[in-house]
Amino acid sequence: MPSDNGVETLQRVMFNAIFAADWLLGPANVERLLPRRWDSMHGRLLKAAPHQRAGRELPVERRRNLDPDEFRTRFFLPGVPVVLESAAANWPAIHKWSPDYLLERCGGDEVAVLDGQTWTVNNRPDTEAVSASESMLKIADLLQHVRSGGGWYGALLDLLDQHADLRADLDMTFVCRFGHTNLRLPWHRNVLASNLPTISARTTESPPTS
């Protein structure tokens, strides 16, 4: 969260701590110790938010060849958005992945999809922020939907877990240098498996909050 958004530092720290606990330990485990933790946090954040101020548009900086340490200290930790220009320009996926290629490689695989065009905002604190239709689709059906102008969003992370060759088309060392990775987490370890010999994953004190 940016420091000028009217939310006190203590509230930001508490939010990050709860998010980290859910992410690392699992919501069900944390629920036994801190029931209704998100309801309470949601109420405090709404009370602290400066509703009297109008919304505004802010420019987003665009950077090439940004150093990972500068990215972390200047952008990631304070929650400042930045566009990493051409960061993936040389990744094999940029040159290889096309609808036809993915159809051939994994057209029969199923992934979870969300309707990115028809969704509603929820005002009740005990619900998700937005509601959208969710279902399972084969990659072939998802690609056909996208080609026809549909707005389904596919969660493709499972494909990287299942297909090592697709995973190898991505620069996972970039993910480790610029993101939060922890090889003690099974799904991180599985996705990064093809690059384990060359990756020195950095474990951080808390996961991303956005």
QUIPE-V199040 format. One record per run of one state. SS is the DSSP state (~ for helix, > for strand, _ for the rest). FROM is the first residue (numbers start at 1). LEN is the number of residues. If there is no record, write none. Layout:
{{SS FROM LEN} {SS FROM LEN}}
//
This chain:
{{_ 1 8} {~ 9 17} {_ 26 1} {~ 27 7} {_ 34 3} {~ 37 12} {_ 49 12} {> 61 3} {_ 64 4} {~ 68 9} {_ 77 5} {> 82 3} {_ 85 7} {~ 92 5} {_ 97 2} {~ 99 8} {_ 107 3} {> 110 12} {_ 122 8} {> 130 9} {~ 139 9} {_ 148 4} {> 152 3} {_ 155 2} {~ 157 6} {_ 163 1} {~ 164 5} {_ 169 3} {~ 172 7} {_ 179 7} {~ 186 6} {_ 192 1} {~ 193 6} {_ 199 12}}
//
